[in-house]
């Protein structure tokens, strides 16, 4: 267990100040590169969960649950936390194990989860929508319809 002193929530709130720009200004190439590398690490963390046998669905990916390790011993700065809602995705034939619906943080929850989806559609891909919402926050994109 490692102590991670910051989360992505902190990082997003301080990012423009750290890179010495106004929040209304676009990001420059250095900030873009660093942000892209951090997002790659998040994707690798989620890929690790989704490639387990059976796959693990985190179900609550959001900036507050993505932790930053200031002193990594394994060259990994990003760690996922808060697995309280995580579940294994077990398929029996063409049917999925029944998962609790409407769990997670509403702002990062896939619309299908909000609307109550059928068992066959509820799988690890719901985490991908949450990652997209985190990505929008990282790159200062406000409107998901862009």
C-alpha positions in Angstrom: 0.0 0.0 0.0 1.5 3.3 -1.0 0.5 6.8 0.3 -0.5 9.0 -2.6 -0.8 12.6 -1.5 -2.7 13.9 -4.5 -5.6 12.9 -6.7 -6.4 13.9 -10.3 -9.1 16.2 -8.8 -6.3 18.2 -7.2 -4.3 18.1 -10.4 -7.1 19.3 -12.6 -7.8 22.2 -10.2 -4.2 23.3 -10.1 -3.2 22.5 -13.6 -3.6 25.9 -15.2 -1.7 27.5 -12.3 1.1 24.9 -12.5 1.5 25.6 -16.3 1.2 29.4 -15.7 -1.8 30.0 -18.0 -5.3 31.4 -17.6 -8.1 28.9 -17.6 -9.5 30.6 -20.7 -6.2 30.0 -22.6 -5.6 26.8 -24.6 -3.0 24.4 -23.4 0.5 24.5 -24.9 2.4 21.6 -26.4 4.3 20.8 -23.1 1.1 20.7 -21.0 -0.5 18.6 -23.8 2.4 16.1 -23.8 2.4 15.7 -20.0 -1.4 15.4 -19.8 -1.4 12.8 -22.6 1.2 10.8 -20.8 -0.8 10.8 -17.6 -4.0 9.8 -19.5 -2.0 6.9 -21.0 -1.2 5.7 -17.5 -4.8 5.9 -16.6 -5.8 3.9 -19.7 -3.1 1.2 -18.8 -4.6 1.0 -15.3 -8.1 0.5 -16.6 -6.9 -2.0 -19.3 -5.2 -4.0 -16.5 -8.6 -4.3 -14.8 -10.5 -5.1 -17.9 -8.1 -7.8 -19.1 -8.3 -9.9 -15.8 -10.1 -13.2 -16.0 -13.0 -12.4 -15.3 -12.8 -8.7 -16.1 -13.1 -6.2 -13.3 -15.5 -3.2 -13.7 -14.4 -0.3 -11.5 -17.8 1.6 -11.8 -16.6 4.8 -10.1 -13.8 6.2 -12.3 -13.5 9.9 -11.5 -10.6 12.3 -10.8 -10.9 11.9 -7.0 -10.4 8.1 -7.4 -7.3 8.4 -9.7 -4.3 8.9 -7.4 -0.9 10.4 -8.1 2.2 8.9 -6.5 4.8 11.6 -6.0 7.6 9.1 -5.3 7.0 6.1 -7.6 9.3 3.1 -7.1 8.1 1.4 -10.3 8.0 4.4 -12.6 4.2 4.5 -12.4 2.8 7.8 -11.2 -0.9 6.9 -11.5 -2.8 4.5 -9.3 -6.5 3.7 -9.2 -8.3 3.9 -5.9 -11.7 3.3 -4.3 -12.7 -0.1 -5.4 -15.8 -0.1 -3.2 -18.1 -0.3 -6.2 -15.9 -2.6 -8.3 -17.3 -5.9 -9.4 -16.2 -8.8 -11.6 -17.9 -9.1 -14.9 -19.0 -12.7 -15.2 -20.7 -14.0 -18.4 -22.6 -17.2 -18.4 -23.3 -18.1 -22.0 -24.7 -14.9 -23.6 -26.0 -13.5 -20.3 -24.0 -11.3 -17.9 -24.1 -11.6 -14.1 -26.7 -9.2 -12.8 -25.0 -5.9 -11.7 -26.4 -3.3 -9.4 -27.6 -0.4 -11.6 -27.3 3.3 -10.9 -24.0 3.0 -9.0 -21.2 5.5 -9.4 -20.8 9.2 -9.5 -23.6 10.7 -11.8 -21.3 13.2 -13.6 -19.0 10.3 -14.7 -21.7 7.6 -15.1 -22.5 6.3 -18.6 -26.0 7.3 -19.8 -26.9 3.7 -20.1 -26.3 3.2 -16.4 -28.4 6.3 -15.6 -31.3 4.9 -17.7 -31.0 1.3 -16.4 -29.6 -1.0 -19.0 -30.2 -4.7 -19.6 -27.9 -7.3 -18.2 -26.3 -8.2 -21.5 -25.2 -4.6 -22.1 -23.7 -4.0 -18.6 -20.0 -4.7 -19.0 -16.6 -3.3 -18.4 -17.2 -0.8 -21.3 -19.1 1.5 -18.9 -15.7 2.5 -17.5 -14.7 3.8 -20.9 -17.4 6.5 -20.8 -16.1 7.5 -17.3 -12.5 7.7 -18.7 -13.8 10.0 -21.5 -15.3 12.3 -18.9 -12.0 12.4 -17.0 -10.2 13.1 -20.3 -12.5 16.1 -20.9 -11.5 17.5 -17.5 -7.8 16.9 -18.1 -7.9 18.7 -21.4 -10.2 21.5 -20.2 -13.1 20.5 -22.5 -16.4 21.6 -20.9 -19.0 20.4 -23.4 -19.2 16.6 -24.0 -21.0 17.4 -27.3 -17.9 19.0 -28.9 
